[in-house]
Amino acid sequence: MRVTSRASAILLAVVVATATGCGQRQVEVRTAPAPATEQAVQVTNNLSQAVNVYVTGASVNEMFLKQIPANTAEKVPVQGVASGTSVTFKAVTVDGSRTYQSRNVTLSGLFIWSIP
């Protein structure tokens, strides 16, 4: 079987590409940064109706977080508010008849709050 110069060139290119692809590579190993602590509030709604939960503070405009169903406990992330920020949580019944407010807290991980 006769091998043409074109076939030889293709074969040579495949061998070079394979050798280059399988050769040693320099690898840089780094440690990932520590994950940021998630800011969250655990809301226990002991009422017979759902509440809308908000967060507010001196440097935080009132921000809706989540609606919590009646007689339910849920962990709600507080996104966009940095750790160490002083905030207050507010819960308003869905019919608007009652409002509940937490004490002023400094966010640092998980804050547990029961209504009422």
N, C-alpha and C positions, 0 to 999 in steps of 0.2 A: 504494500500500500504506500502510495507516494503522498508526502505531506507538502502542501504548498507553502510558500513563504507567508501568505496571508493567514493560513491556519496556524503556522508557527508563531506569528506575531500575536494572534488572539490567545493562544495557549500561554505564551510568555506573559501577557498582560494579566491573565487570570491567576497565574502563579505568583506574580509580584503583588497583586491586589490581596490575595489570600495571605501571603507572608506578612504584608504590612498590617492587615487587619488582625492577625493572630499574634503579632509581636507584643513585647512588653509595653505597658503604658504606665505613665507616672500617675499616681493617685494621691489626691489630697484628702485627708480625713480630718473633719472638724467636728466639734461638739455642737449640737444644736442649742440655741438659746433656751433658757428656761421658759416654759409657757407662762403667759400672764395669768394671774389669778382671776377667775371669773367672778364678777360681781353679780349677786343674785339676792332675791328676797323670797323666803318661803312663806307664802300666804295661806293661812288656815281660815277659810270663810265658814263661820259657824251660823250664819244667817240662813233664813229660809228662801232667800232669793240671791241671784248673782250680783256681783259687784264689779265695777270697773276700777282697776288699780292704776295709780299714777305715781310718778316720782317728781319731786321738785326740790329746789334749793336755791341758795343765793346766786350760785353760778350755773344753775340748771333751770331752764324754762320748764314749765310743767309738761311732762311727757307721758303719754298713755303707754302702759306696759302690757296689760292683758285683762281680759274678762275672766273672772274666776266663778265657776258655777256654785250654787248653793251647797252647803255642807261638804265642801271639798278642800283639800290642801294641795297646793301646787308650788313647785319651785319655778320662779320666773326670772330669767336673765335680765340684768339692768345694763343694757348695751349703750355705749356712748357716754358713760359716766365713769370717770377715772377713780381708781382706788384712792382713798384718803379724802374724797369729796364729802362734805357735810350735806345730807339730804333729809327729806321728810317724805314718807309714803302716805298716800291718800287713797281711800276706797269710797266710792259712791255707789249706792244701790242703783240697780238698773232703772228703777222708777224715779230716781232722783230725790227720794224723800229723806234719805239719811246719808250723812258723810262722816267717815271715821278717819282719824289722822294718827300716825305713829309719832313717837317722840323723835327728836332730831338725832340722827345717827351718822357716824362716819363710816362710809362704805369700806369694807375690807373683807371680801369673801362673801359669806352667807349671813343675812340678817333674817331672823325668824320673827314673824308678826302674826298675831291672831286677831280676828275681827269677830265679834266685839271684844 
